[in-house]
Amino acid sequence: MSTPLIALAAILAFFAVVIIPFMFMKSGQQPTVEPQHDHGDHGKRVTRKKKKKR
């Protein structure tokens, strides 16, 4: 293997071992809870009773 490939492999290994788990730990500490918006009957189909024919 050539020297630039070894350097690239070392950098990628550094990211895989150090940076990615650190990002997961940081995101786990701050759970972002967004309030769910209540729109009532918006988007629900309303079924109406059919009129009886005489």
Sequence and secondary structure as in RCSB ss.txt:
>XXXX:A:sequence
MSTPLIALAAILAFFAVVIIPFMFMKSGQQPTVEPQHDHGDHGKRVTRKKKKKR
>XXXX:A:secstr
  HHHHHHHHHHHHIIIIIHHHHHHHHHHS         TTTT           
